[in-house]
């Protein structure tokens, strides 16, 4: 390097080493890697601190916003990470972590991920991904087939034809939902005489051209928050996500949906899409998809199914029929990092019509040229990693049977847990499971008759206290570090749509046993009767005494 | 499991094994992992086939759209991947792969990635990420500081205050650009009396409320294609990405920008944002950011800088000043998987104003509740992996000095390569390097005087042939598998804006030596004179003879 001094030469050499010399077997990083390879659960158990540290305390270790001038040793960083980061991360793979949708991973995902990262492919274009491009198209086709059950000849025709696309891979369900509704919007306002299409002229021009006063997306009140975000990004405005009431099983009310459609038509608001949910985030409920498909047809609009959580239920002969009608959807979101058991950062959306993605195609001069096989011409994201390799491996190594077993054991276990809750005198089941999610709360036995019989205002007051009680219990249990359930709010009709705070349990980890679930209830009942919780009990008793 | 038969019990047991028993040391996967750990370059060299196989042939191995019913052995899948996928992937880490923005990775990124994947955190919320949340905020602050150089007290105030955000982490530069312009749009049309804000009411209502006929984004004709995508998604329409002419150095013409601003004002089109580029994708050029900032101020609009490629140039004392004015941007995109040398799938956008992200905040009942520290309330994506851990490690292990060295050696080398091209009789440099990207083409010495002196139509005809020649050479060189340069199209003024196909070289890999670059020229000159290339030479000679 003519411009570099001798000192720089030496630094350059040490820089080269970072790119060429592997970590030693006995270095800190080498040891950690071996530990993970040999005994992942042991590594997580021994390095993650069980008892929760307050987040503001954790922040102290991450409070310097300066980038260090001098390089530090890899071993120093490795020690830091082990001591400060890993120790206070969340043991998402723990069988008693049943509060969110992140579960344990099959062991083979770890070495496979390493291969993926070592190859560092970029799926936006074939020039940086080559074989990964057909692999991703194959995986998309496999999941398209899981949903739509097309014929062999259908897939022979479309799987690798660059002019078509059976879906779009992305980093997760939110981007999948945005992609689906972006496609729906653009297809609704496509080019015609005197209009170059919404992708060129924009939404305002599209509405004017079609003589609509607005465009709306209809989804049940249990719809995922990403849909409001989608309406915001796409320029529709969150007001145009129309929330439809649900029945007692947290399924969209078909009657309310029909009525709303008529109302919007009358008001010259175009229904852009109806969104059905296959596995609501909060309660695991499945909308009546078949009836929704009828309504979408009648209103000539896009029918999207958010199956981020529930779509893999299709692997199950026993429970797959719950999703009847999903095969009539124009698009379906599936999160691979949820019930396909892939590491974080993999989702996709499949489209019934292989030409649906035309409406969002983009091109450039140096990549994703017209006619190229570059996947980036039909995705929201640009550069993307080769996560499809992990999905491909999951689908083949577990097979339909493996996923079926995972689905079946999860739902069966959830039904059993629901029984357990119902049989326990001091708990109340708040949503019956359809898939592998349920909600419940602590509700002491002596309180139940009052909840059932008291005046509405009293019931309301009792529920207010129970809400605070439930929040308290959820936080304390999380803090103790033995188990984790999450919490959400529902508005059940039995309590006149009052917002009720509930524990939420998601049972996807095959290592979660019934014993663990029993222990969770036992711990909650214990926490509920600790002296620190007396203020809730006292308040409840006072309310009941007033009633009496 | 009460509902499962004994046969299912046995399968369940084998399923448990997949989640609990690691791969054996001597299994195929175990061996691959060891090979990668001990000698990554050797692994890639020996497993990736150098000579290109036609993509349609590769597709044959990925043409079955059925998910296998029965599970297959992990070893079978490992062999398949090695044989069919790895072999025909792209050796992006090769020092002679200088065509795209994907480079070699520092070795420590591999074991660190394994820790990240083993922990499987989800950064959308603290309940699934805990310490990763403050870590990500810290990293965002570090990169914010690289750009904006705020005071210690600024970062003490805002780094961990959940009501503010210094930036948003995401999967890559496209999502970063979308996020920046989504924020710009929402802040431009924010809530006021009689208007609930664009995020609620949508774009059409926003335009009406403000009395604008449209909203535009201005960027040079070298702008990244993701900006057109952004305008499409945000509902503005790609027509409202206004492309501004560039000067001979591929920098935006300030005069043309000023004129266009005046014109739009006159037409009641609101200028939503002006986008400056710090490192254009095709030529590595840097717009005059300081002057653009003045124009943005004068037009009261958002000033975004797309520094996906070039922002890390700020690490360099020597070249950092090229980006003068970037500190005046309202938002800056930085791709971590480019010049921060992080594995694929990490980008971010930083915002000057810590309250800028308020305009895109979203909340839900079960996570990202109001007032929570959950990062997901201010990101486009939902679930996201803990890539920030790798950025944190890169910034600390390499330090400012390490990144400075990487930047300096890359740009210095590019200048040297430019000299080499200029000195070579049979090549033509098509864009002078500013950063570490340049373009050139093969142009035999005897042809040069004709290009300089012939009639415009003749020059046009010669360039048409040279364009096909360049395309041919780029493809053949790629196919031979020794080296890879990419290609793009420029419209230089010296050829009256005719589209000229050029080789494009990106020099970010510190292992790329001058010898490798010389060899690339030598191979191109050789390929240009192989019998298969005669048709181009003959055609050129015929044109020249006509001229004579």
Interface residues (C-beta under 8 A of the other chain):
Chain A: X1 X2 X3 X4 X8 X11 X12 X15 X16 X18 X19 X20 X21 X22 X23 X29 X30 X32 X33 X36 X37 X38 X39 X40 X41 X43 X44 X55 X56 X58 X59 X61 X62 X63 X64 X65 X66 X67 X68 X69 X70 X71 X72 X73 X74 X77 X80 X81 X84 X85 X86 X87 X88 X89 X90 X92 X93 X99 X100 X101 X102 X104 X105 X106 X107 X108 X109 X110 X111 X112 X113 X114 X115 X117 X118 X119 X120 X121 X122 X125 X126 X127 X128 X129 X130 X131 X132 X133 X134 X135 X137 X138 X141 X142 X144 X145 X146 X150 X152 X155 X156 X159 X160 X171 X172 X173 X174 X175 X178 X182 X186 X196 X198 X199 X200 X201 X202 X203 X204 X205 X207 X214 X224 X225 X226 X228 X229 X231 X232 X233 X234 X235 X236 X237 X238 X239 X240 X281 X282 X335 X337 X343 X344 X345 X347 X360 X362 X363 X364 X365 X366 X367 X368 X373 X380 X381 X382 X383 X384 X385 X386 X389 X393 X395 X396 X397 X398 X399 X400 X401 X402 X405 X406 X408 X409 X412 X413 X415 X416 X478 X484 X486 X487 X488 X489 X504 X510 X511
Chain B: X1 X2 X3 X4 X8 X11 X12 X15 X16 X18 X19 X20 X21 X22 X23 X29 X30 X32 X33 X36 X37 X38 X39 X40 X41 X43 X44 X55 X56 X58 X59 X61 X62 X63 X64 X65 X66 X67 X68 X69 X70 X71 X72 X73 X74 X77 X80 X81 X84 X85 X86 X87 X88 X89 X90 X92 X93 X99 X100 X101 X102 X104 X105 X106 X107 X108 X109 X110 X111 X112 X113 X114 X115 X117 X118 X119 X120 X121 X122 X125 X126 X127 X128 X129 X130 X131 X132 X133 X134 X135 X137 X138 X141 X142 X144 X145 X146 X150 X152 X155 X156 X159 X160 X171 X172 X173 X174 X175 X178 X182 X186 X196 X198 X199 X200 X201 X202 X203 X204 X205 X207 X214 X224 X225 X226 X228 X229 X231 X232 X233 X234 X235 X236 X237 X238 X239 X240 X281 X282 X335 X337 X343 X344 X345 X347 X360 X362 X363 X364 X365 X366 X367 X368 X373 X380 X381 X382 X383 X384 X385 X386 X389 X393 X395 X396 X397 X398 X399 X400 X401 X402 X405 X406 X408 X409 X412 X413 X415 X416 X478 X484 X486 X487 X488 X489 X504 X510 X511
